[in-house]
Amino acid sequence: MSWDLRLEKGSTTLLRAANQLSVLIVCENQTLTDHLTHRLSTVAPEGAGNPAIDIAKPNCPNVDVLLIEVGGNAGLDIFRDYRDHYPLSALVVYAREGDAELAEVATQHGADDIVFQSEATPTVLRRVVRYAAERTGLTRELITAREREVQLTTHDSVTGLANRSLLFTCMGQAIAFAQRRRTGLAVAALDIRHLQQINERFGYRAGDTVLSIVAERIVDALRTSDMVGRLGGDEYIVLLRDISSPGGAGKAIESIFREVTRPLYLAGQKLSVEARAGVAFCPNDGEDPQSLVRLAHEALLAAKTNGSGYRYAQTQGFASTG
């Protein structure tokens, strides 16, 4: 029998009602397929904790559980093929007692459970399928939670940008790289005006939305080699690689301003966002992240005090522009 696996890798499982599971039965023998289908579909649910089972059609891209027969020479190969094409589905192996060793190998390669022919009553079969789906769902939730935890240690929770820790790490690496190549870079501290008024008028959730929109616009204005992070409040730090002159930094800042100051709409109302920036250069102003950020921040304060668009750091003479 040929196996048609025209499926997309990485396809995600569709959201279904909590009381329904989609099961795809994979067997070489159609008689066995019909037998297992009958056993799964004829057992009535025993309440909310025992979901109804929907038998998926071949090549269905979204299933909760695969029930795969493992036996004979091709059994393990078939199992691996379906495992790779359904990475998010729970895997249950169906085997005869004589194929117990092969079934054990399948569990070592990702199967969640085994059900043998002699014990595959309708009740047992349904229970094994349901528990496999539950375990896979819980595992997926745990992985997602751990990934989120790791994300929060290196990224800002509001905008998704790099936080101070990741930003300073990347900045240190960029400085070391620039020193080896004898090139320069620039660090810009940038903030947006009137965020507090937005928070007071629309609420802090709306203010977070504005911060996220501004973050996206800054990213859009940068080269792929550059980087932006958020230190907190309304302040962002931009790392501009391969910049050695005020002119080069000025063009980058003006590009950011053009994106950031485009009108945005909040609660159906048009808002105008303004930005200020201060810029420090490596190696002219400093050769470590802390010094560069401090000097860029001082330049930002000078730009805000004098009403200019952006200023360069003290060692550059606080040249005003914009």
Contacts in CASP RR format, 6 or more apart in sequence:
PFRMAT RR
TARGET T0000
AUTHOR 0000-0000-0000
METHOD contacts of the structure
MODEL  1
MSWDLRLEKGSTTLLRAANQLSVLIVCENQTLTDHLTHRLSTVAPEGAGN
PAIDIAKPNCPNVDVLLIEVGGNAGLDIFRDYRDHYPLSALVVYAREGDA
ELAEVATQHGADDIVFQSEATPTVLRRVVRYAAERTGLTRELITAREREV
QLTTHDSVTGLANRSLLFTCMGQAIAFAQRRRTGLAVAALDIRHLQQINE
RFGYRAGDTVLSIVAERIVDALRTSDMVGRLGGDEYIVLLRDISSPGGAG
KAIESIFREVTRPLYLAGQKLSVEARAGVAFCPNDGEDPQSLVRLAHEAL
LAAKTNGSGYRYAQTQGFASTG
1 28 0 8 1.000
3 78 0 8 1.000
3 81 0 8 1.000
4 58 0 8 1.000
4 59 0 8 1.000
5 59 0 8 1.000
5 81 0 8 1.000
5 82 0 8 1.000
5 85 0 8 1.000
6 59 0 8 1.000
7 59 0 8 1.000
7 61 0 8 1.000
7 85 0 8 1.000
7 86 0 8 1.000
8 61 0 8 1.000
9 84 0 8 1.000
9 85 0 8 1.000
9 87 0 8 1.000
10 87 0 8 1.000
10 88 0 8 1.000
11 61 0 8 1.000
11 62 0 8 1.000
11 86 0 8 1.000
11 88 0 8 1.000
12 62 0 8 1.000
12 88 0 8 1.000
13 62 0 8 1.000
13 63 0 8 1.000
13 64 0 8 1.000
13 88 0 8 1.000
13 89 0 8 1.000
14 62 0 8 1.000
16 22 0 8 1.000
16 64 0 8 1.000
18 48 0 8 1.000
18 51 0 8 1.000
19 45 0 8 1.000
19 48 0 8 1.000
19 49 0 8 1.000
19 51 0 8 1.000
19 52 0 8 1.000
20 51 0 8 1.000
20 52 0 8 1.000
20 53 0 8 1.000
20 54 0 8 1.000
21 51 0 8 1.000
21 52 0 8 1.000
21 53 0 8 1.000
21 54 0 8 1.000
21 64 0 8 1.000
21 65 0 8 1.000
21 129 0 8 1.000
21 130 0 8 1.000
21 133 0 8 1.000
22 53 0 8 1.000
22 54 0 8 1.000
22 56 0 8 1.000
22 60 0 8 1.000
22 62 0 8 1.000
22 63 0 8 1.000
22 64 0 8 1.000
22 65 0 8 1.000
23 40 0 8 1.000
23 53 0 8 1.000
23 54 0 8 1.000
23 55 0 8 1.000
23 56 0 8 1.000
23 63 0 8 1.000
23 64 0 8 1.000
23 65 0 8 1.000
23 66 0 8 1.000
23 67 0 8 1.000
23 129 0 8 1.000
24 55 0 8 1.000
24 56 0 8 1.000
24 58 0 8 1.000
24 60 0 8 1.000
24 63 0 8 1.000
24 65 0 8 1.000
24 66 0 8 1.000
24 67 0 8 1.000
24 86 0 8 1.000
24 89 0 8 1.000
25 33 0 8 1.000
25 36 0 8 1.000
25 37 0 8 1.000
25 40 0 8 1.000
25 55 0 8 1.000
25 67 0 8 1.000
26 66 0 8 1.000
26 67 0 8 1.000
26 68 0 8 1.000
26 69 0 8 1.000
26 78 0 8 1.000
26 82 0 8 1.000
27 33 0 8 1.000
27 36 0 8 1.000
27 68 0 8 1.000
27 69 0 8 1.000
27 94 0 8 1.000
28 69 0 8 1.000
28 74 0 8 1.000
28 78 0 8 1.000
29 69 0 8 1.000
32 69 0 8 1.000
36 67 0 8 1.000
36 94 0 8 1.000
36 120 0 8 1.000
36 125 0 8 1.000
37 55 0 8 1.000
39 120 0 8 1.000
39 121 0 8 1.000
39 122 0 8 1.000
39 125 0 8 1.000
40 53 0 8 1.000
40 55 0 8 1.000
40 67 0 8 1.000
40 122 0 8 1.000
40 125 0 8 1.000
40 126 0 8 1.000
40 129 0 8 1.000
41 53 0 8 1.000
41 55 0 8 1.000
42 122 0 8 1.000
43 53 0 8 1.000
43 122 0 8 1.000
43 123 0 8 1.000
43 126 0 8 1.000
45 51 0 8 1.000
45 52 0 8 1.000
50 126 0 8 1.000
50 130 0 8 1.000
51 130 0 8 1.000
53 126 0 8 1.000
53 129 0 8 1.000
56 63 0 8 1.000
63 86 0 8 1.000
63 89 0 8 1.000
64 89 0 8 1.000
64 90 0 8 1.000
64 133 0 8 1.000
65 89 0 8 1.000
65 90 0 8 1.000
65 91 0 8 1.000
65 92 0 8 1.000
65 129 0 8 1.000
65 132 0 8 1.000
65 133 0 8 1.000
66 82 0 8 1.000
66 83 0 8 1.000
66 86 0 8 1.000
66 89 0 8 1.000
66 90 0 8 1.000
66 91 0 8 1.000
66 92 0 8 1.000
67 92 0 8 1.000
67 94 0 8 1.000
67 129 0 8 1.000
68 78 0 8 1.000
68 79 0 8 1.000
68 82 0 8 1.000
68 91 0 8 1.000
68 92 0 8 1.000
68 93 0 8 1.000
68 94 0 8 1.000
68 106 0 8 1.000
68 111 0 8 1.000
69 75 0 8 1.000
69 78 0 8 1.000
69 93 0 8 1.000
69 94 0 8 1.000
69 95 0 8 1.000
70 76 0 8 1.000
70 78 0 8 1.000
70 79 0 8 1.000
70 93 0 8 1.000
70 94 0 8 1.000
70 95 0 8 1.000
70 99 0 8 1.000
70 102 0 8 1.000
70 103 0 8 1.000
70 106 0 8 1.000
71 95 0 8 1.000
71 96 0 8 1.000
71 99 0 8 1.000
71 102 0 8 1.000
72 99 0 8 1.000
72 102 0 8 1.000
75 102 0 8 1.000
76 102 0 8 1.000
76 105 0 8 1.000
76 106 0 8 1.000
76 109 0 8 1.000
79 91 0 8 1.000
79 93 0 8 1.000
79 106 0 8 1.000
79 109 0 8 1.000
79 111 0 8 1.000
80 109 0 8 1.000
82 91 0 8 1.000
83 91 0 8 1.000
83 109 0 8 1.000
83 110 0 8 1.000
83 111 0 8 1.000
88 136 0 8 1.000
88 140 0 8 1.000
89 136 0 8 1.000
90 112 0 8 1.000
90 129 0 8 1.000
90 132 0 8 1.000
90 133 0 8 1.000
90 135 0 8 1.000
90 136 0 8 1.000
90 137 0 8 1.000
91 106 0 8 1.000
91 110 0 8 1.000
91 111 0 8 1.000
91 112 0 8 1.000
91 132 0 8 1.000
92 111 0 8 1.000
92 112 0 8 1.000
92 113 0 8 1.000
92 114 0 8 1.000
92 115 0 8 1.000
92 128 0 8 1.000
92 129 0 8 1.000
92 132 0 8 1.000
93 103 0 8 1.000
93 106 0 8 1.000
93 107 0 8 1.000
93 111 0 8 1.000
93 113 0 8 1.000
93 114 0 8 1.000
93 115 0 8 1.000
94 114 0 8 1.000
94 115 0 8 1.000
94 116 0 8 1.000
94 117 0 8 1.000
94 120 0 8 1.000
95 102 0 8 1.000
95 103 0 8 1.000
95 114 0 8 1.000
95 115 0 8 1.000
95 116 0 8 1.000
95 117 0 8 1.000
96 116 0 8 1.000
96 117 0 8 1.000
97 116 0 8 1.000
97 117 0 8 1.000
97 118 0 8 1.000
100 116 0 8 1.000
103 111 0 8 1.000
103 114 0 8 1.000
103 116 0 8 1.000
104 114 0 8 1.000
106 114 0 8 1.000
107 113 0 8 1.000
107 114 0 8 1.000
112 132 0 8 1.000
112 135 0 8 1.000
112 136 0 8 1.000
113 128 0 8 1.000
113 131 0 8 1.000
113 132 0 8 1.000
115 124 0 8 1.000
115 125 0 8 1.000
115 128 0 8 1.000
151 160 0 8 1.000
153 165 0 8 1.000
154 162 0 8 1.000
154 163 0 8 1.000
154 165 0 8 1.000
154 166 0 8 1.000
155 161 0 8 1.000
155 162 0 8 1.000
155 163 0 8 1.000
155 166 0 8 1.000
156 162 0 8 1.000
156 163 0 8 1.000
156 229 0 8 1.000
156 230 0 8 1.000
156 232 0 8 1.000
158 208 0 8 1.000
158 211 0 8 1.000
158 212 0 8 1.000
158 230 0 8 1.000
159 211 0 8 1.000
159 212 0 8 1.000
159 215 0 8 1.000
159 229 0 8 1.000
159 230 0 8 1.000
160 212 0 8 1.000
160 215 0 8 1.000
160 230 0 8 1.000
161 215 0 8 1.000
161 219 0 8 1.000
161 228 0 8 1.000
161 229 0 8 1.000
161 230 0 8 1.000
161 236 0 8 1.000
162 170 0 8 1.000
162 227 0 8 1.000
162 228 0 8 1.000
162 229 0 8 1.000
162 230 0 8 1.000
163 229 0 8 1.000
163 230 0 8 1.000
163 231 0 8 1.000
164 231 0 8 1.000
166 229 0 8 1.000
167 227 0 8 1.000
167 229 0 8 1.000
167 231 0 8 1.000
167 237 0 8 1.000
167 239 0 8 1.000
167 289 0 8 1.000
168 289 0 8 1.000
168 290 0 8 1.000
168 293 0 8 1.000
170 227 0 8 1.000
170 239 0 8 1.000
171 187 0 8 1.000
171 239 0 8 1.000
171 289 0 8 1.000
171 292 0 8 1.000
171 293 0 8 1.000
172 288 0 8 1.000
172 289 0 8 1.000
174 185 0 8 1.000
174 227 0 8 1.000
174 239 0 8 1.000
174 241 0 8 1.000
175 185 0 8 1.000
175 282 0 8 1.000
175 287 0 8 1.000
175 288 0 8 1.000
175 289 0 8 1.000
178 184 0 8 1.000
178 185 0 8 1.000
178 241 0 8 1.000
178 242 0 8 1.000
178 282 0 8 1.000
178 283 0 8 1.000
179 283 0 8 1.000
179 287 0 8 1.000
183 242 0 8 1.000
183 244 0 8 1.000
184 242 0 8 1.000
184 243 0 8 1.000
184 244 0 8 1.000
184 281 0 8 1.000
184 282 0 8 1.000
184 283 0 8 1.000
185 239 0 8 1.000
185 240 0 8 1.000
185 241 0 8 1.000
185 242 0 8 1.000
185 243 0 8 1.000
185 244 0 8 1.000
185 281 0 8 1.000
185 282 0 8 1.000
186 239 0 8 1.000
186 240 0 8 1.000
186 243 0 8 1.000
186 248 0 8 1.000
186 249 0 8 1.000
186 252 0 8 1.000
186 279 0 8 1.000
186 280 0 8 1.000
186 281 0 8 1.000
186 282 0 8 1.000
187 237 0 8 1.000
187 238 0 8 1.000
187 239 0 8 1.000
187 240 0 8 1.000
187 279 0 8 1.000
187 280 0 8 1.000
187 281 0 8 1.000
187 282 0 8 1.000
187 289 0 8 1.000
187 292 0 8 1.000
187 293 0 8 1.000
187 296 0 8 1.000
188 237 0 8 1.000
188 238 0 8 1.000
188 240 0 8 1.000
188 249 0 8 1.000
188 252 0 8 1.000
188 253 0 8 1.000
188 256 0 8 1.000
188 277 0 8 1.000
188 278 0 8 1.000
188 279 0 8 1.000
188 280 0 8 1.000
188 296 0 8 1.000
188 310 0 8 1.000
189 235 0 8 1.000
189 236 0 8 1.000
189 237 0 8 1.000
189 238 0 8 1.000
189 277 0 8 1.000
189 278 0 8 1.000
189 279 0 8 1.000
189 293 0 8 1.000
189 296 0 8 1.000
189 297 0 8 1.000
189 299 0 8 1.000
189 300 0 8 1.000
190 218 0 8 1.000
190 235 0 8 1.000
190 236 0 8 1.000
190 237 0 8 1.000
190 238 0 8 1.000
190 253 0 8 1.000
190 256 0 8 1.000
190 275 0 8 1.000
190 276 0 8 1.000
190 277 0 8 1.000
190 278 0 8 1.000
190 300 0 8 1.000
191 234 0 8 1.000
191 235 0 8 1.000
191 236 0 8 1.000
191 275 0 8 1.000
191 276 0 8 1.000
191 277 0 8 1.000
191 300 0 8 1.000
191 304 0 8 1.000
192 210 0 8 1.000
192 211 0 8 1.000
192 214 0 8 1.000
192 234 0 8 1.000
192 260 0 8 1.000
192 273 0 8 1.000
192 274 0 8 1.000
192 275 0 8 1.000
193 273 0 8 1.000
193 274 0 8 1.000
193 275 0 8 1.000
193 276 0 8 1.000
194 273 0 8 1.000
194 274 0 8 1.000
195 207 0 8 1.000
195 210 0 8 1.000
195 211 0 8 1.000
195 233 0 8 1.000
195 234 0 8 1.000
198 206 0 8 1.000
198 207 0 8 1.000
198 210 0 8 1.000
198 266 0 8 1.000
198 271 0 8 1.000
199 206 0 8 1.000
199 207 0 8 1.000
202 266 0 8 1.000
202 267 0 8 1.000
206 266 0 8 1.000
206 267 0 8 1.000
209 266 0 8 1.000
210 264 0 8 1.000
210 266 0 8 1.000
210 271 0 8 1.000
210 273 0 8 1.000
211 230 0 8 1.000
211 233 0 8 1.000
211 234 0 8 1.000
213 264 0 8 1.000
214 236 0 8 1.000
214 260 0 8 1.000
214 273 0 8 1.000
214 275 0 8 1.000
215 228 0 8 1.000
215 229 0 8 1.000
215 230 0 8 1.000
215 236 0 8 1.000
217 256 0 8 1.000
217 259 0 8 1.000
217 260 0 8 1.000
217 262 0 8 1.000
218 228 0 8 1.000
218 236 0 8 1.000
218 238 0 8 1.000
218 256 0 8 1.000
218 259 0 8 1.000
218 260 0 8 1.000
219 228 0 8 1.000
220 259 0 8 1.000
221 252 0 8 1.000
221 255 0 8 1.000
221 256 0 8 1.000
221 258 0 8 1.000
221 259 0 8 1.000
221 260 0 8 1.000
222 228 0 8 1.000
222 238 0 8 1.000
222 240 0 8 1.000
222 252 0 8 1.000
222 256 0 8 1.000
223 241 0 8 1.000
225 241 0 8 1.000
225 242 0 8 1.000
226 238 0 8 1.000
226 239 0 8 1.000
226 240 0 8 1.000
226 241 0 8 1.000
226 252 0 8 1.000
227 238 0 8 1.000
227 239 0 8 1.000
228 236 0 8 1.000
228 237 0 8 1.000
228 238 0 8 1.000
228 239 0 8 1.000
229 236 0 8 1.000
229 237 0 8 1.000
229 238 0 8 1.000
230 236 0 8 1.000
230 237 0 8 1.000
231 237 0 8 1.000
231 293 0 8 1.000
235 297 0 8 1.000
235 300 0 8 1.000
237 293 0 8 1.000
237 296 0 8 1.000
238 252 0 8 1.000
238 256 0 8 1.000
238 277 0 8 1.000
240 249 0 8 1.000
240 252 0 8 1.000
243 249 0 8 1.000
243 252 0 8 1.000
243 281 0 8 1.000
244 281 0 8 1.000
246 279 0 8 1.000
246 281 0 8 1.000
246 312 0 8 1.000
246 316 0 8 1.000
246 319 0 8 1.000
249 279 0 8 1.000
249 281 0 8 1.000
249 312 0 8 1.000
250 279 0 8 1.000
250 310 0 8 1.000
250 321 0 8 1.000
253 277 0 8 1.000
253 279 0 8 1.000
253 310 0 8 1.000
254 322 0 8 1.000
256 275 0 8 1.000
256 277 0 8 1.000
257 275 0 8 1.000
257 277 0 8 1.000
257 309 0 8 1.000
257 310 0 8 1.000
260 273 0 8 1.000
260 275 0 8 1.000
261 272 0 8 1.000
261 273 0 8 1.000
261 274 0 8 1.000
261 275 0 8 1.000
263 270 0 8 1.000
263 271 0 8 1.000
263 272 0 8 1.000
264 270 0 8 1.000
264 271 0 8 1.000
264 273 0 8 1.000
265 271 0 8 1.000
275 309 0 8 1.000
276 300 0 8 1.000
276 303 0 8 1.000
276 304 0 8 1.000
276 307 0 8 1.000
276 308 0 8 1.000
276 309 0 8 1.000
276 310 0 8 1.000
277 299 0 8 1.000
277 300 0 8 1.000
277 303 0 8 1.000
277 309 0 8 1.000
277 310 0 8 1.000
277 311 0 8 1.000
278 296 0 8 1.000
278 297 0 8 1.000
278 299 0 8 1.000
278 300 0 8 1.000
278 302 0 8 1.000
278 303 0 8 1.000
278 310 0 8 1.000
278 311 0 8 1.000
278 312 0 8 1.000
278 313 0 8 1.000
279 296 0 8 1.000
279 299 0 8 1.000
279 310 0 8 1.000
279 311 0 8 1.000
279 312 0 8 1.000
279 313 0 8 1.000
279 316 0 8 1.000
280 286 0 8 1.000
280 291 0 8 1.000
280 292 0 8 1.000
280 293 0 8 1.000
280 295 0 8 1.000
280 296 0 8 1.000
280 299 0 8 1.000
280 312 0 8 1.000
280 313 0 8 1.000
280 316 0 8 1.000
281 292 0 8 1.000
281 312 0 8 1.000
281 313 0 8 1.000
281 315 0 8 1.000
281 316 0 8 1.000
282 292 0 8 1.000
284 315 0 8 1.000
284 316 0 8 1.000
285 291 0 8 1.000
285 292 0 8 1.000
285 295 0 8 1.000
285 313 0 8 1.000
285 314 0 8 1.000
285 315 0 8 1.000
285 316 0 8 1.000
286 292 0 8 1.000
286 295 0 8 1.000
295 313 0 8 1.000
295 314 0 8 1.000
295 315 0 8 1.000
296 313 0 8 1.000
298 313 0 8 1.000
298 314 0 8 1.000
299 310 0 8 1.000
299 311 0 8 1.000
299 312 0 8 1.000
299 313 0 8 1.000
299 314 0 8 1.000
299 318 0 8 1.000
300 310 0 8 1.000
300 311 0 8 1.000
302 308 0 8 1.000
302 311 0 8 1.000
302 318 0 8 1.000
303 309 0 8 1.000
303 310 0 8 1.000
303 311 0 8 1.000
303 320 0 8 1.000
306 320 0 8 1.000
308 320 0 8 1.000
308 321 0 8 1.000
308 322 0 8 1.000
309 320 0 8 1.000
309 321 0 8 1.000
309 322 0 8 1.000
310 321 0 8 1.000
310 322 0 8 1.000
311 318 0 8 1.000
311 319 0 8 1.000
311 320 0 8 1.000
311 321 0 8 1.000
312 318 0 8 1.000
312 319 0 8 1.000
END
